[in-house]
Amino acid sequence: MSESARTFRFSPLDRTGWLLGLSGSQCVAIGAGIFAAGLLLDAGLPIGVALLPPMLTTAFAFASWDRRSLHEWAPTILRYLRLRAIGQLRWSAQLPLLTGTPTDSGRQPPLPPFLTGLSILDVGALAWSPSTIHDGAAVVSDRRQRTLSASVRVRGREFSLIERSEQERIVQLWGDALAGFCTERGPVSRIRVTEWAAPGGAAERARLTSASPVASDHDAARSYNELLAEAGPSAIRHEILVTLTVDQRRIRRRDTSRPDSAAGIDTLFEELRLLTSRLEGAGLTVSPPLSARETATALRLRLDPQSADPIAVRGASLAELAGLLNVHSATPLATESTWGRLRADSAFHRTYWVAEWPRLDVPPNWLEPLLLYGGGVRTFALHYEPVPPSRSQRRIDRDSTRLAADEEQRARTGFRVGARHRRAQTAVAEREAELVAGYAELEFAGFLTVSAADEETLERSCAEYEQAAAQAGLELRALHGRHDLGVVCALPVGRGLAERRWT
């Protein structure tokens, strides 16, 4: 490796807390326990009874289970118990046998609770994308969060095989493409990249065989079929979708006579057009915006990968089979959410959150151990949220002041200032230097969803992908109790993370 080779560094997650490394929930819990003890003492109760609240709140603040503190588990456990009490952990769609048909244009397909409020809209052809004239472009509308999303399929060259300098150039151009959304009060709220991978399967081998121009009884054809039969199980299909989401509350309407949705759709596809041009400038191949049928197919394959072979038998490729599904076939007919997984039709899913990114400097291709591993069906999703420059500066000032105050408090009370605290200070200083130099800031989060046909295969695939992620320097945490929300993070829609509003 040459001395000029670039490396990349991830900032550590901020865990400094409010006071002496304690988070807000820990400080509130300890304060509540002390306050309750004071009330009990004033009431004249024995000291043993008065000490009970501080003991319980201290255990709540510091005790841990499964590598997480109890105060971190509390919201998840309460949500899971609430869904269980109201019967929303299991859901099944009502089949429209006599009440209607799937071709009703005004009917929305039945949706499980974690997808309620989403709908796929066909907005017709786009002026800047002639390829959408036949099928039209699709928008995923989220009525709950008032967002609109559209997706494009992206392909590139074999990143692992190109020169190191070219890898660095592509990574820089990708960052430049995302930086264009970091503007004051910009309409784009999120950019989501989902990389779906699954074994090719029998249908993929059948497609390759049928595509061969050589007669089936020819020696070359027989040798080719033998090669496919031997190498087919290890063949992996990959599909990368980039989903752009705009917040309708941020859109500035120039024509007040038009409805908000029309102005939002125009803004969405204008931003998507600019993103497409920037990605093409980076040497990537970008498809036209997905149509309603292509969006339905992408949702179906991610929610129920077992349907890939039946669908593929009827079509030659994802692009050709786009007309085989309509929006009413995109979602599952039944779901069951448990503490450790989500079942959607015939597929079992488990989602992990990337809790720690690599702590050492990494090269551009550092994710290869995870992305190239062929252990089963999985979706790796990256969520980006553009941060306006003014917001970035305010956050840097706040973080710098909090870290300095925390260090001073630790020194005054005799607590040690550790390496993690020092690194957090260094990261804030680097962020400020980059912001002054003109670089944009994006918040990001990573999720890995593993899917399988049965629970035994799911457990085995999860163990394998945990090891593959560890090779890439990632620490994964299963979203137990929230796997329904985790699966949403793997879909080409705008929902998934907590809503954030920049001012």
N, C-alpha and C positions, 0 to 999 in steps of 0.2 A: 504494500500500500504506500502510495506516495505521501510526502509530508503535507502536500496541499489538499489531501482528501478531506472533505467536509464530514462532520458528524453532527448529530442532532441530540438535543437534551430535552427531557420532559421535566417541567417544574413539579415538585412534590405537592401533594394535596395539603391544603392548609388545615392543620390540626392543632393550631396554637390555642384556640378556644377563647373564652372571655377573660379568665383569670387563672394564672399558674397552670395553663394547659387544660383547664376544665372547660367543657363545652357549656352552652347555654342551658341545656336541659339538666346537666349535672349541678350547675350553680343554683338553678331554681329548685331542684329536688332537695339539695342540702339546706338551702335557706328555708324551704317550707317545713322541713323536719325540725329545724331549730326553733322556728316560730311556733309550731305546734307544741313542742316541748315547753316553751315558755307559757303558753296558754294553760297547759295541764298543771304546771307548777303553781300558777296563779290561782287555779281552781282548788288547790290544796290536795291534789292527788299524790300518792306515793312517788318517790323518785324513780322507782323501777318502772312504773307505768309511764312516767314522763319521758323516760329514755327510749321507750319503744318506737315512737315516730322517727327520731334521728337514726336509730339503728336500721329501720326499714328503708328510709330514704337513702342512707349511705349504701346499703346493699343494692338498691335500685341504681345508684349512680356509678358504682364501681364493680359490682359483680358482672361476670361475663358468662356467655354460653355460646358455643360454636363460633369462637373467635370474635364475638361481638358483645358489647355491653348490653345490659338489660334495658337501659334507657334508649338504646338504638333499636332494640327489638320492639319496644312498646307500640309505636304506631302501626307496625306491620301486624302484630298480634291482634290489636284492637280492630283493624280493618278486616282481618281474616275472620274473626269471631262475628263481626257485624254481618258480613256476607253469608256466613253460615246460618246466622239467626234468621235472616230474611229469605233464605233459600236461593241465593244467587250463585252458589258454587257449582250447581248443575243446571244446565240449560239445554233445551231442545226446541227446534223450530217447528212451528205448526205448518204442516204440509198443506198447500192450497189445492186439495183434491177437487173440491166442488165450488169453492168460493172464488176462484180466479185462476188465471194461468200465468206462467212466468213471462209471457210476452206482453203483459199489461204494461204499457209505457209509463203509467203514473205510479205503479207500485214499486216500493222499495223492498229489497230482499230482507228477510228476518235476520237480525244481528244479535250475537251474544252480548251480554252486558258490557264487556270491556270494549266493544266496538260500536256501542250505541251512539248515534249522532253522525256517523260517517255515511257518505253516499258517493257513488261514482256518477259523474255527469259527463255526457257527451256534448262537447261545445262546438263540434264541427271542424272544418278545415281552417288552417292558419295561413295567413298571407305569406309569411316568411318561410314556411315549410311546405312546399308543394306535395311532399309525400303523404301529407295528412288529408289530401283531397278525398281519397277513397274511404278511409276508415274514420277520419276525424281524430281529434285530440280529446283526451280525458282529463278531468279535474276531480280530485278527491276533496269533497267538501266536508268540513268538520263543523257542524252547527254548535257543538258544545264550546269549542274554543274559538270559533269564528275565524277559521283559517281555510285557505285554499292551497292545494298541493298538486304538482304535476311532476312526472318522472321521465327521464330519458335513459336509454341503455348505452353504456360506455364500454368501449373495448380499446385496448392498447397493445403495444408490442410485448413480447416476452420480457418482462422487466428483469427477471433474474439472469437473462442471457446477454443483456446489453452492457456496455462499458460503464464503469463506476462514474465517470464524469457525466455520462448521459443520464444515469439514474439521478444524480444530484440535480441536473438541469430540469428533469421532469418534476421532481419533488418541489423545486422552487417555483416552477410555472403553476403547479397545482395550488401552492400557497397564494400565488398572485391572483389566481382565478377566484379563490374564496375571499381574498382581501377586498375585492371590489364591492362586497356587500356591507363592509364595515363603515357605514356612513351615518350621519346624524338623522334620526327618525326615518331610517330606510324601511321600506315595506317588507323586506325579507327577514323573517324571524328565525328560520332554521334551514339547514342543509343536511340532508341525511344520505349517507352512502351505505348501501347494503350489498354485501358480496355473498351470494348464495352458491353453495357447492353441494353436489350430490353425485353418487356413483352413476355412471352412464346407463347401466341396466340393460336388459334384454332388448327393450325398444330402441335404444341407441344403436346397439349392434345391428338390429334389423334395418334401421335407417341407413347405416353405412353400407350394408350389404346390398340393399335395393338401389343405392345410388351408384354402385359400381357399373361401368359400361360393359364389363366383360360378362359373357354368358356364364350361367351358374355351373354348367358342366365342364367348363374349361379348367385346366390344371392351375392356372394363375388364380382363378376365382376360388377354387377349393383351398389353395394355400392361404389366400386372403381370409377366407372364412375361418380356417383353423387358427390363424393369427388373432382374429377378433375374438374367437371363443376363448383363447388362452389369456389375452391381455384385456379383454372386455371388463372383467370384474374390477380391475384397477383403474379403469378410465374414469376421470372425474369431469363433470360438467360444471362450468362456472358461469355465473351471470351477475353483472354489476349494474345496479340501478342507482342513479343520482336523483334524489327527490328534493325539489325546491318548494318551500312553504312561505306564503305571505300572510301577514296578519291584516284582516280587512279593516281593523281599527286604525291602522297606520297609513292607509291609502288616502292620498289627497285627490279628491274628486274635482276634475276640471269642468265636467258637464253634470250639473245637478239634476238634469232631467232624466239621467240614466240611473237604473237601480244600482245599489251598492255591489251586488254580486257581479254585474257586468263590468263595472270599473275594476273590481278585484281580479277578474279573469284576465282582462286586458293587461293589467299590471303584472300578473303572474307570468304570462307568456312573454312579455317584453323582457322581464328579468331572466327568464329561461333562455331567451334568444341570446342575450348578452353572455350568459354563462356558457352556452353552446359554442359561441365564437371563441371565447377564451380557452375552452378545453380543446377545441380543434387547433388553436394556435400552439397548444402544448404537445401536439402530435397525437392526440387521442381521436378515436373514431366515435362519433356521437350519433345515435339514431334520432329520428324525429320523435317528438313527444309521444308517449305511449297512448294508444287508443283505449277506449273503454274495455274492449275485449282483451287487449293485451294486459291492461291493469288487472282485470278480473283473473286472468291466467296467472299472473305473478302472485296475486294474493292467494289463489288456490294452491299453487305449488308450495308456498311457504307454510301455509296452514295445514296442508295435508299432502306431504311429499309422496305418499303412496299412490296418489292419483297421477303421478308423472307418466308412468308406463301406459296406462289406459288412454291418457290424452295423446301421448306421443305416437301411439300406434295409428292414430287417425290423422297425423300430420307429420311432416318431415322435419320441422324445426320449430323453435319457439315462435319465430316470426310467422311461419305458415299456419301454426295451430292457433294463432290469435283469434281466428274467427270461430273456433270451436266452442268457446265459452262466452256466455253473456254475463252481465253484472249480477244476475240472480244466482249464478253458480259460483260466485267468488268466495262466499263465506261458508263455514261448516254448518251441518244440520244439527250437531249436538256437541256440547263441550262439557267437560268436567274438570274443575280446578281442585287440586289437593295441595297440601303443604309443600310437597316436593316436586310437583310437575303439573302440567296442563295437558289434558287430552282433548284433541279436536278431531272428530270423526275417527279415523283409524290411526292417527299419529299421536305420539307422546312427545312433549316438548319440555325442556328445562333451559332456563335463561340465566346467564351469568353476567354480572357487572364487573367491569375492569376496575378493581379497587386500587391497584398500583401499576403504574407504567414503569418502563425500564429506568433504573436509578443511575446507570452509567451512560455515557455517550454511545450512541448507536449509529450504524451506517444506514444508508437509504433503504436497504433491503432487509431490515431487521425483522420484519413480520413473516418472512418466508417459512420458518418452522411451523407456524400456525396456518397460514393461508394455503400452503402446498400439501398439508397433511390430508390424506384421503381416508380418514377413519369412519366416515359416515356422512349423513346429511347435517349440514350446519349453515348458519347465517351469521356473518360477522358484520355488525353495524356500527358506524361512526356517526355521531350526532354533533353538528357544529351549530353554534349560535353566535352570529356576529355581534360584536360589542362596539358601540359608538365610541369614538376617541374621547369625548368628554367624560363618558362613563368610565372608561379605562383609567383616565387620570385620577378621577375621584376614588376609584377602588385602590389604585396604587398608593395614594396618599393615606387612605384609611388603613390599608394593610401595613404600610411602613410605620405609621404611628402606633398601631396596636402591637406590632412586634417589638418596637423599641420600649413601649410601656411594659410589656410582658417581661422583657429582659431586665429592665430596671427593678420590677417587682420581685423577680426571682433572685436577683443579686441582694436586694434588701432583706429578704426573708431567708436567705441561705440556700435556696434551691439551685441546682446545677442547670446551666444553660447547655443543652446537648447539641449534637451535630445536626439533628433534624431542624432545630431552631435556627442554627447558623445558615443552613442551606436555604431555609425559607427566606431569610433576609437577603441572601445572595440572589435568589430567584426574583424577589421584588425589585432589587436594584437592576437586574438584567431586563426585566419587563419595562422599567422606566426608561432605560437607555434605548431599548428598541422602539418604544413609543416616540421618543424624541427624535430618533433617526427616521421616523416616517413609516414604521411597520404597523400593521393592524393587529388587533387582538381578537381571538375567537375562543369562546369556551367550547369544550368538547367533552364527550363521554363515549365510552365504548361498551358494547354488549355482544355477547356470544350466545346464540340460541342453538342448542343441539336437539335434533329430532330423530325419532326412531319408530319402528313399527310395533315394538313391544317394550315393556319396562325393563326386561333383562338386557336387551340390546341398548336401551337408553343408558343404563348404568355403565355398561362397558364403554360406550362411545364417550360419555361424559368423562370417565377416568382417563381415556386416551387424550381427549382434547385438553384436559387440565394439564397433562404433562407437556403437550405440544405448546400450550400457552406459556408454561414455565420456561421452556427452552427459549422463547422469545422475550423473556423478562417480564411477563405479565402475571399479576396476581388476580385470580378470579374469585368472586364471591357469588354463590348461588342466591338468586332472588327468591328464597323460600317464602311462601305465603303470598307472593306477588308474581307468580309465573304467568298469569294472564296478562298483567301489564307488561311483563318482560317480552312476551311474544309480540305485542304491538310494536315494540321497538325494532323488531326485525322486518316489519312490513313497510312497503313504500307509501306511507301516509305521514301526515304531519303530527300525529299524536304520539305520545310516549313519555316525554319528560315533563316535569312540572312547568306550568306556564310561567314565563318570565317577561316582564315589561320593562323596557329601557326608557328612561326619561331623559 
